[in-house]
Amino acid sequence: MIDAALLVAVVAVPLAAAALSWVVRSDRWRCALVLPVVLVLLGLTLTLVARVLHLGTVAAFANWLYLDHVGAVVLLVVTLVSAVAGPYSVVYFRSRARAQLTHTDELRTYLALFFLLVATMTAAAIAGNLGLLWTAVTATTFASAPLVDFYGSHEPLEAAWKYVILAVAGDLIALFGFLCLYAAGIGWLGGHYDFSVPVLEAAGPHLEPVLGTLGFLLVLVGFGTKAGLAPMHTWLPDAYQQAPVPVGAMLAGAEINCAMLAIMRVLALVTPAEHGGLALREALLAFGLFSMTVGVVFLIAQRDFKRLLAYSSVEQMGLLATGLALGSPIAVAGAFLQMVAQSLAKACMFFNAGTLLLRFRTTTVAEVPAVIRTAPVTAALVLGAALATAGAPPFGLFLAEISIVSGGLATRAWAAAGFAAALLVVGFIALVAPYSRMVFGDGAPAPAPGPRRTLGPAILVPGAVLLAGLLVLGVFVPQPLHALLAGAAREIRQ
């Protein structure tokens, strides 16, 4: 009974917050609502994670709601990013209001949509029935698209429509994949059966392999669109550039992981029927390495710091797919650590991008003068976040990348591991160099100073908290998190 209540609550709490944000008349009360809601949601999530570590799985309502280690990792990531992005959103929009960049009812609409997006993502993380999983991941598109078009001008509208069209097309392709997976189980389970993760796990070796493989490939292409895997990633740069900064943090730090969760679910279910899943992992490896290549190539060419983060996400999700595909224990565990660390790092980068945008009113790298001269604390956070996201030691992403490459070498996938390592080196330079130019300047004369825009210290706190967390992950992975990541790796490799 307590498990059912907890599982329902992680969706009900943000849904209730969305409704309250819409009906409450005062912005003051809306802002006061945010911190208690995200703290309650964080407490519920940590309780569920503890239950999963103790029991192995938590389920309710005939497996319609189901949480194992894999789902718990995604739920934890979604909640952590949301718990920081919520308060940051309040500070960010208040700063916009002081700068006279806001419009009437902006915060009301934003917070209602923000909490609705959180609810769809938590629903995806705890979905045990694959039909519910597809519905929840698809719902994240319709919850987040209005946020991409939040400012309502031509460019955000174009980016939002591009996002909706490509994401919905991907969702429909993934739906056909789930139908193939359902058909793969008919021979063993009968024409009508419970299309849930535990039932399909038990029937795994008896699934029809051709239909199962086809189902996985369709899900990989379909939900790979929303996960930012190349070549289906083309919505991502425009959406990241046009969306409000905290929305970009939610897309990059949380939503794409929900799509990747669906891919991982199907991979784990179909692998036993496909004699170890060699063909599945080869396909995933191809998408992973191609995504890393595309991300790195476009990182080199970008001059907009929000679009830089989009192509960094393409590279990082490609690395995550590569780690899963390599299949060794250390590589798969590294992939889950990669998911956690890159989500925190990307949210941190977006928060710092918001500070730069509010201060300099531009997202063009060349138009940002040497930040260290006017805002040394901001400069330190920006450079630290760039190094953490690029994978510098001693941050968590470095440990994840080392684990994935080491796992590839352990399985004698020398070419894949070596190619991934080379791309990581090039990507490191391509990401850090423009941020270094913004922080220290490029030797050119500084532009004439504009009107001074003072930002309160509160806007720096979320980025600083996430940067500290990334440092902790690189030095010491807490034992409960280590157990959670190890359990998730076991479930994927079974």
N, C-alpha and C positions, 0 to 999 in steps of 0.2 A: 504493500500500500504506500509506504513512504517513497519507494522508487517511482511509482506512477505519479505521485504528487510532485516530486522533484522534476521529472521529465516534462510534465505539463507546465510547470512553473517557469522553466527557462524559455518557453515560448510565450506564455501568458503574460509574464511581467513586461517584456518590451511591447507587446501588443497593447496592454493597458496603458503603458506610458505614451504610446503613439496616440491613443484616443484622448488621454488627458491633455497632451500637448496641443491637440486641435481644439478642444472645448474650453480650456482655460483662457481667460481673456487677457490676463496680464503677463507680459514678458518676464517680469520679475519672478512670478510663480513658476513659469515654465523653466527658467534657468535654475531655480531652486530645486526643481524636480530631478534634474539630470543626475547629479552626483549620487543621491540615494538610490536611484534606479540602477545605475551601473554597479554600485557597490552590492546591492542585493543580488543582481545577476551574477556578479563575480563570486559571491558567497555560494550561490546555488551551484555554479559550475565547479567550484573547488570541492564541494560536497559530493557531487556526482563523480568527479575524477577519483576522489578517495574511495567511493563505493566500487568503482571499476577496478581499482588497484586491489581492493580487498576481495571482491567476488568474481572478477574476471569479466563479467558482463552484467548490464542492468537492462531489464526489459519490462514492458507493460503493454496491456491491451493487445494480447495475442501477437506480440512482436511488431506491431505497428510502430511503436516507439522502442528503440533499441540502441544501447550504447556499449560499444566495446572499446578497446584501446585505440583503434584507428579513429573512430568517431570522437573519442574523448580528446585526442590531440587537436582535431579540427575545432571542436567546441571550445577548448581552452584558448586556441589562437583567436577565434572569433570574439570571445568574451574579453580577452586581454586588450585587443586592438580597440574594441568598442568602449571598454572602460576608460581608455585614455582619450579616444577620439571624441567622446561625448563632452567631457568638460572642456577639451580644447575647442570644440565647436562654439561653445558659449563665449569663451574668451575671444575667439577669432571674429565672430559676428559682432560682438561688442566693439572690437577694434575697428571693424568696418563702419560701424555706426558713428564712432567718434570721427572717423575720416570722411563722413558723409558719403559713403559708398553703398549704403543700405537702402532698402525700400520698405514700405509699410507691410507688416505681416510676414516679413522674411523669416524671422525666427520661428514663428508659429508653423509655417509650412515646412521649414527645414526639419525641425525636431520631430514632427509627426512622421515625415518620410524616413528620417534617420532611424527611429525606433522600429518602424515597419520593416526596414531593411534588416535590422538586427534580428527581428523575429523570424524572418524567412531563412536567415542563415543558421540560426540555432535549430530551426526545424529540420534543415538539411542534415545537420550534424547528428541529430538523434533519430533520424528516420530509419526504421528497420525494414519496412516494406519498400521494395524498389520502386513501386509506383508512386509512393509518397515521396521518396527521394527525388525522383524525376520532377514531381510537381513542385517541391520546395526549391530545387535548384533553378527551375524555370521561373518561379515566383521572384527570385532575387533579381532577375532582369527587369521585371515590371516595377519592382520597388525602387531600384537604383536608377532607372532611366530618367524619371523626372528630376532626380538630383543632379544628373549630368547636365540636363537642360535647365538648371535652377535659375540661372541669370536671365534666360529668356531672349537673348539676342540671336543673331543669325548663326554665328559659329557654334555656340552650344547646342542649338536646335539641330544643326546638321550633324554634330558629333553624336547626339542622342539617337537620332534616327538611324545613323550608321550602326551604332551599337545595338539597337533593338533589332534591326533587320538581320544582322549577322548572328547575333545571339539566338534569336528565335529560329533561324535556319539551323543553327547548330543543335538547339534543343529538339527540333523535329527529327534530325538525323539520329540523335541519341535515343529518341523514342523508338525509332525502328530498331536500334540496337537492343533496347530492353525487350521489345517484342520477339526478336530472334532468341534472346536469352530465355525468355519464357517458353518459347517453342522447343528449345534445347532440353527442357526438363520434362516435357509432356510424356516422352517414352518411358520414363522411370516413375514419375509422380502422378501421371494421369492428366486428363484434359483440364481439370480445375484443381488448382492447388494454391497453397499459401505462398505468394511470391515475396518471401521475406528472406533476409540474410541467413538466419539459422537453418531454415529448411533447405535452401540452396547449398549451404556449406555441407550439410549432411549428404546431399545428393551429388556433390561435386564430381566424384570419379565417374558417375553414371550419366552425366549430361552429354548430349550429342555434340561431339567435338567441333564439327564443321559449323553448325549453327552457333555454338558458343564462341568460336573464334570470330565469326562474322559479327556477332553481337558486340564483342569487345572492340573490334576495329571501328564499328559505327559509333560506339560510345566514345572512343578515343578521339575520333574526328569531331563528333558533335560537341561534347563537353570540353574537348581540347580548345574549341573556339573561345569559350568563356574563360578557360584557364590560361589563355594567352600563349598557347603553343603555336609556333609558326608551321605552316603559312596562314593559319586562320586567325592571326593576331591583329589584323589591320584596323580593327575598331579601337584598339587599346590606346595608341598614342593620342588620337584626337580626344577620346573620352578623358584621359588623364589631364590633358592640357586645358580643357574647357570646364571640367567639373570644379566646384569649390574645393579648396585644399583638403578639408577634412573628409570630403567624399572620396577624393583620390586616395587618401589613406585607407579608407574602408574597402575600396575596390582592390587596391594592391595588397593590402594586408590581411583581408578576410575573405572577400567574395570569391576570388579566384581559387582559394583553397577548397571551397565547397564543391566547385566543379571538379577539382582534382580528386576529392573524396569519392565522387561517383565513379571516376575512372579506376581508382584503387579498389573499390568494392568489386567491380566486375572483373578486374584482373585477378583478385584473390579467389573469386568464385569459379572462374573458368579454368584457371591454371591446372587443377587436378585432372580435369577431363582432357587436357591438351598435352598429357604426358610431360609434365614439368613446365609447360608454358614457354618453350623455347621460341616459337614463332611469335607469341604475344610479346615477349620481352624484346625480341629483335625489332618489332614494329615500334614499340615504345622507345627503344634506344635510338632508332632512326629519327623519330620526332624530337627526342630530347636533344641530340647533337645538332640537328638542323636548327632547332629553336635557339640554342646557344650561339650558333654561327650567325644567324640573322640578327639576334640581339646585339652581339658584339660589333658586327659590321655597321649597324645603324647607330650604335653608341658613338662610334668614331665620327660620324657625320653630323651629329645633332648640335644645335646651338641654343636650344631652349631647355632650361633646366627641368621643367615638368615633363617634357617629352623624353629627356634623358632617363627619367625614372620609369617611364613606360617600357623603353627598350631594355633597361636593367631588369624589369620584371620578366620580360620574354626570356632573357638569358637565365635568370634564376629559376624560373619554372622549367626551363629546358634541363637545367642541372638536376632539379628534383626528379624529373622523369628519367634522366640518365641513371641516377642512383637507384631508383626502383627497378629499372631494367637490368642493371648489373647483377642484382639478385643475391649478392653475398650478405651475410648478416651485418657486417660493418657498413656496407654501402647503403643498405635499406635503412638501418638505424640513422646513418648520416643524412639520408634523404628526409627523414622526419625531423631531425634537428635542423636541417636546412629550412623546412617549412616553418618551424617556429621562429628561427632567427631571422630569416628574410622577411617574414611578416612584420616583426617588430622593427627591423631596420628600415623597411620601406615606409612604415607609418612615421618613424622618426624623421626620415628624409622629407616626407610631405609636410610635416609640422614645421621643419626648418624652412622649407620652400615657402610656406605661408608667411613666415616672419620676413623673408626677403621680399616677397611680393607686397606685403603691407608697407614695408619701409621704402622700397624703390619703385613700386608700381610697374614692374616689368618682369617677364620671365625669360628675357633674352640674356644669355651669359655675358655678352660683350657690354651690355648696358648697366651691369652691376659693378660699381667701383670697388676698390679694395675695402672689403667690409671690416677688416681688422682695424682700420684707421678710425672708424666711427662707432663700431659696435664690437668690441673685442670678445665679449662673451658669446654673442651670436656667431661670430667667426669661428670660435673654438668648437661650438656645437655643430656648425655646418661641416667643418672639416672632419671632426670626429665621426659624424654620421656617415659622411662619404667614405671614409676609410673602413668603417664597420660594414657598410653595405658592399663595398668592393671586395671584402674578405681579408682585410689586414689582421694580423695577430695583434693583440690577444683577444679579439672579439669572437662571438659565437659562430659567425659564418665561416671564419677560417677553420675552426674545428670541424664543422660540417663538410666543408669542401675537402679537407684532408681525409676525412673518413670515406667520402665517396670515391675519391681517386685511389686511396689505399685499397678499398674494397674491389675496385676494378682490377688493380694489379694482383690482388689475391686470387681472383678467378681467371687470371691469365688473359684478361681482356686488355692487353697492353695497348693496342691501337686506340680503342675507345677511351681508355683512361688517359693516355698521353695527349690525345686530341682535346679532351675536355680540359686537362691541365693547361695546355697552351692557350685555349680560348679564355680561361680564367685569368691568365696573366695579361693578355691583351685587353680583356674587359676591365681589369683593375686599372690599367693606365688610362683607358678611354673614359672611365667614370670619374676618377680622382682628378685628372688634369683640369677639366673645366671648373670644378669646384675650387681647386687650388687657385685658379686665375681669379675667381670671384673673391676669394678670401684675401689673397696677397696682392692682387693686381698683376698686370702683364707688362709693367714697365712703361705703359703709355700714360700721358698726363691724365689725371683724374678729371672727369667732367665737372662743370660748374655745379656747386651744390644747390639743390633745390630747397624748398621749404622743409624745415626740420620736422620729422614725423616721429614723435615719441611713442614708443610701445612700452607697456608695462611689463614688469618681469614675469608676470603670470603666464604670458604666452610662450616663454622659454621652458617652463617647468615640464610639460609633457615630453618634449624632445629629450630633455636631460634625464628624465626617469627612464625612458626607453633605451637611451645610450648606456646608462648604468646597467640596465638589465642585460644588454648585449655583452658588456664587459664581463659580467658575472658568468654568463653562459660560456664565454671563451676560457675562463679560468677554472670554473667549478660548476658542473652540472648537478643541481640538487638531486638527491637520491630518489625522491618520488617522481621527478621528471625523467630521470634516467630509466626508472622502472616502466614508466608509461611509454617512452619511446621504444624501449626494448620489447615490450609487449606488442606494440603496434607493428614492429618489424617482424615478429614471430607470426602474427596473424596474416600479414601479407605474403610471407614465404611458405605458409603451410600448403 
